[in-house]
Amino acid sequence: MEPTPERAAESLLAFWAEAGVDVCLNETPVDRLAEGAARLKARAQPKPVAAAPRQTQKSAAPDVSSAVAEAKRLAAQVQTLDELAAAIAAFEGCTLRYEGARQAVFSRGDPNAPLMIIGEGPGGEEDQKGEPFVGRAGQLLDRMLAAAGLTGRVFITNTVFWRPPGNRTPTTAEQMVCAPFVERAIQLVNPKILMLAGGASAKFLLKREEGILSLRGRWFEWKSEDETVALPALPTLHPAFLLRQPAAKKKAWTDLLTLTERLDRPDRPT
């Protein structure tokens, strides 16, 4: 279903607002040519060389292998989701927690949900509130889940638990460090199906190289590191992408209907 002109305009305005545009028409005219000439003149003049600042001693971040080992140790000790949330909050092995994040952002939703949604990483509003998918993208996700009859039937988390600077995509190393906690969350929730929102989540958890537009709508099998747990997983477009590209909502809605049909399919008799 194509978006109405009003919805398309609303999405475009939201895109420009996220890009930093805060005014459509100034009260006074601005001579952009003069501004550009002034910037070029300033760039042409040599800048004085400032003395190098004194380096302050900082504790070295742990290497990835050590951080992963520590995450595995902590994750193996917890028996509840509350204990897992506390272990994540206390974990010091992920460098993201030292790059401007306010707090760890673990999860929200039903701890016994049949569907587990795993996104990429928290954004600005999530970093403030301490829960994943609570900003505009999360609100869109909630509306889609409600329309599919899935309200109250999901558990939501991310591949990393601290906001990447500038809302960038988390690196593979950052995801590797947090992976033992994600796997332990899957074991504790014990869902029937995983929905992987966004390319960074799908590619990392499924160990695939294709982009999300190729992966979405296709069923895969997620396996735990020791291969004792296997679950069907469906990649789909991230809600933040849908806000930027409203026409892609049709694809995401098709994915969600496919997932819902399988989720509610009666178990086959053994």
C-alpha positions as CSV (number, residue, x, y, z in Angstrom):
1,M,0.0,0.0,0.0
2,E,1.5,3.3,-1.1
3,P,1.8,6.0,1.5
4,T,-0.6,9.0,1.3
5,P,0.9,12.4,0.4
6,E,0.4,13.5,4.0
7,R,2.4,10.5,5.3
8,A,5.1,10.9,2.7
9,A,5.4,14.6,3.7
10,E,5.6,13.7,7.3
11,S,8.3,11.1,6.7
12,L,10.3,13.6,4.6
13,L,10.1,16.3,7.3
14,A,11.1,13.7,10.0
15,F,14.1,12.8,7.8
16,W,15.3,16.4,7.5
17,A,14.7,16.9,11.2
18,E,17.0,13.9,12.0
19,A,19.5,15.3,9.6
20,G,19.7,18.5,11.7
21,V,17.5,20.9,9.7
22,D,15.6,23.1,12.2
23,V,14.3,26.0,10.2
24,C,12.7,26.2,6.7
25,L,12.9,30.0,6.2
26,N,14.9,32.5,8.2
27,E,13.5,35.9,9.1
28,T,16.5,37.7,7.6
29,P,18.3,36.9,4.4
30,V,21.7,35.2,4.5
31,D,24.4,35.8,1.9
32,R,25.6,32.2,1.4
33,L,28.2,33.3,-1.3
34,A,29.8,35.7,1.2
35,E,29.8,33.0,3.9
36,G,31.5,30.6,1.5
37,A,34.1,33.1,0.4
38,A,34.9,33.9,4.1
39,R,35.4,30.2,4.8
40,L,37.7,29.7,1.8
41,K,39.8,32.7,2.8
42,A,40.1,31.3,6.4
43,R,41.2,27.9,5.1
44,A,43.8,29.5,2.8
45,Q,45.5,31.2,5.8
46,P,48.0,29.0,7.6
47,K,47.0,28.1,11.1
48,P,49.4,28.5,14.0
49,V,50.8,25.2,15.2
50,A,49.5,24.6,18.7
51,A,51.6,22.7,21.3
52,A,50.6,19.1,21.6
53,P,48.3,18.6,24.5
54,R,49.6,16.5,27.4
55,Q,48.5,13.0,27.2
56,T,46.4,11.8,30.2
57,Q,46.9,8.3,31.3
58,K,43.8,6.1,30.6
59,S,43.3,2.5,31.5
60,A,43.7,0.3,28.4
61,A,40.5,-1.3,27.2
62,P,40.6,-5.1,27.3
63,D,41.3,-6.9,24.1
64,V,38.4,-8.6,22.4
65,S,39.3,-12.1,23.2
66,S,39.7,-11.3,26.9
67,A,36.4,-9.4,26.9
68,V,34.6,-12.2,25.2
69,A,35.9,-14.7,27.7
70,E,34.8,-12.5,30.6
71,A,31.3,-12.0,29.0
72,K,31.0,-15.8,28.7
73,R,32.0,-16.3,32.3
74,L,29.4,-13.8,33.6
75,A,26.7,-15.0,31.3
76,A,27.1,-18.6,32.3
77,Q,26.6,-17.6,36.0
78,V,23.2,-15.9,35.6
79,Q,19.9,-17.8,36.0
80,T,17.3,-15.1,35.4
81,L,16.9,-12.1,33.1
82,D,17.2,-9.7,36.0
83,E,20.6,-11.2,36.9
84,L,21.6,-11.0,33.2
85,A,20.6,-7.3,33.1
86,A,22.8,-6.7,36.2
87,A,25.7,-8.6,34.7
88,I,25.5,-6.5,31.5
89,A,25.3,-3.3,33.5
90,A,28.4,-4.2,35.4
91,F,30.4,-5.5,32.4
92,E,33.4,-3.4,31.5
93,G,34.6,-5.2,28.5
94,C,32.7,-3.4,25.8
95,T,34.4,-0.2,24.7
96,L,31.1,1.4,23.8
97,R,30.3,2.1,27.4
98,Y,33.3,4.5,27.5
99,E,32.3,6.4,24.3
100,G,29.5,8.6,25.6
101,A,26.8,6.1,26.5
102,R,24.8,7.0,29.6
103,Q,23.8,3.5,30.6
104,A,23.4,-0.1,29.5
105,V,20.2,-0.8,27.5
106,F,19.2,-4.4,27.7
107,S,15.6,-5.4,27.0
108,R,11.9,-4.8,27.3
109,G,8.9,-7.1,26.8
110,D,7.5,-10.4,28.0
111,P,10.3,-12.7,29.5
112,N,8.3,-15.7,28.3
113,A,7.5,-14.4,24.8
114,P,7.3,-16.8,21.8
115,L,8.9,-14.1,19.6
116,M,12.3,-12.5,20.3
117,I,13.3,-9.4,18.3
118,I,17.0,-8.6,18.1
119,G,18.0,-5.2,16.7
120,E,21.3,-3.6,16.2
121,G,22.0,-1.1,19.0
122,P,20.4,1.5,21.2
123,G,19.9,5.1,19.9
124,G,19.6,8.4,21.7
125,E,16.2,8.0,23.3
126,E,17.0,4.4,24.3
127,D,20.2,5.6,25.9
128,Q,18.2,8.1,28.0
129,K,15.4,5.8,29.0
130,G,17.3,2.5,29.4
131,E,15.1,0.4,27.1
132,P,15.5,-0.7,23.5
133,F,13.2,0.5,20.7
134,V,11.5,3.4,22.5
135,G,12.2,6.2,20.0
136,R,10.4,6.9,16.7
137,A,11.6,3.6,15.2
138,G,10.5,1.7,18.3
139,Q,7.1,3.4,18.2
140,L,6.7,2.3,14.5
141,L,7.7,-1.2,15.5
142,D,5.1,-1.3,18.3
143,R,2.4,-0.1,15.8
144,M,3.4,-2.9,13.4
145,L,3.4,-5.5,16.1
146,A,-0.1,-4.3,17.3
147,A,-1.5,-4.5,13.8
148,A,-0.1,-8.1,13.5
149,G,-1.7,-9.1,16.8
150,L,1.7,-9.5,18.5
151,T,1.4,-6.9,21.3
152,G,2.6,-8.5,24.6
153,R,4.1,-11.5,22.8
154,V,7.6,-10.2,22.1
155,F,10.9,-9.8,23.9
156,I,13.1,-7.1,22.5
157,T,16.9,-6.6,22.7
158,N,19.9,-5.6,20.6
159,T,23.3,-7.1,19.5
160,V,25.0,-4.4,21.6
161,F,23.8,-2.8,24.9
162,W,25.4,0.6,24.7
163,R,24.7,3.4,22.2
164,P,27.4,3.6,19.5
165,P,28.6,7.2,19.0
166,G,26.5,9.1,16.5
167,N,24.2,6.1,16.3
168,R,26.6,4.4,13.9
169,T,26.4,0.7,13.1
170,P,28.0,-1.4,15.8
171,T,31.3,-3.1,14.7
172,T,31.7,-6.8,14.6
173,A,34.1,-6.7,17.5
174,E,31.6,-4.8,19.6
175,Q,28.9,-7.4,18.7
176,M,31.3,-10.3,19.5
177,V,31.9,-8.9,23.0
178,C,28.2,-8.7,23.7
179,A,27.2,-12.0,22.0
180,P,27.5,-14.2,25.0
181,F,24.9,-12.1,26.8
182,V,22.6,-12.2,23.7
183,E,22.9,-15.9,23.6
184,R,22.2,-16.3,27.3
185,A,19.1,-14.1,26.8
186,I,17.9,-16.4,24.1
187,Q,18.3,-19.4,26.3
188,L,16.5,-17.8,29.2
189,V,13.5,-16.5,27.2
190,N,13.4,-19.7,25.1
191,P,11.4,-18.2,22.2
192,K,9.9,-20.1,19.3
193,I,11.2,-17.7,16.6
194,L,13.8,-14.9,16.3
195,M,13.2,-11.8,14.2
196,L,16.4,-10.0,13.3
197,A,15.8,-6.3,12.6
198,G,18.4,-4.7,10.4
199,G,21.4,-5.7,8.4
200,A,23.9,-5.6,11.3
201,S,21.8,-7.9,13.4
202,A,21.0,-10.4,10.7
203,K,24.5,-10.6,9.2
204,F,26.2,-11.1,12.6
205,L,23.8,-13.6,14.2
206,L,23.4,-15.6,11.0
207,K,27.1,-15.3,9.9
208,R,26.0,-14.1,6.5
209,E,27.6,-11.6,4.1
210,E,24.6,-10.6,2.1
211,G,22.9,-7.2,2.7
212,I,19.5,-6.9,4.4
213,L,17.6,-6.4,1.2
214,S,18.8,-9.9,0.1
215,L,18.3,-11.5,3.5
216,R,14.9,-10.1,4.5
217,G,11.9,-12.3,4.2
218,R,13.9,-15.6,4.0
219,W,14.0,-18.2,6.8
220,F,17.3,-19.1,8.3
221,E,18.4,-21.2,11.3
222,W,20.2,-19.5,14.2
223,K,22.5,-21.8,16.3
224,S,24.1,-21.2,19.6
225,E,27.9,-21.3,19.8
226,D,27.9,-24.9,21.0
227,E,25.1,-25.7,18.5
228,T,22.9,-27.1,21.3
229,V,20.2,-24.6,20.6
230,A,18.7,-23.9,17.1
231,L,15.8,-21.6,16.2
232,P,14.2,-20.3,13.1
233,A,15.2,-16.7,12.3
234,L,13.6,-14.2,10.0
235,P,15.6,-11.1,9.0
236,T,13.6,-8.0,8.2
237,L,14.1,-4.3,7.6
238,H,15.0,-2.1,10.6
239,P,12.1,0.3,11.6
240,A,14.6,3.2,11.3
241,F,15.1,2.4,7.7
242,L,11.3,2.3,7.2
243,L,11.1,5.9,8.6
244,R,13.6,7.0,5.9
245,Q,12.1,4.9,3.2
246,P,8.3,4.7,3.8
247,A,7.7,2.7,0.6
248,A,9.6,-0.2,2.1
249,K,7.0,-0.7,4.8
250,K,5.1,-3.0,2.5
251,K,8.1,-5.4,2.5
252,A,8.5,-5.3,6.3
253,W,4.7,-5.9,6.7
254,T,4.9,-8.9,4.4
255,D,7.8,-10.2,6.5
256,L,5.8,-9.7,9.7
257,L,2.8,-11.5,8.3
258,T,5.0,-14.4,7.3
259,L,6.5,-14.6,10.7
260,T,3.1,-14.4,12.5
261,E,1.7,-17.3,10.3
262,R,4.6,-19.5,11.3
263,L,4.5,-18.4,15.0
264,D,0.8,-19.4,15.3
265,R,1.0,-22.5,13.2
266,P,0.1,-25.6,15.4
267,D,3.0,-27.7,16.4
268,R,3.2,-30.9,14.3
269,P,2.6,-34.1,16.3
270,T,5.7,-36.1,16.9
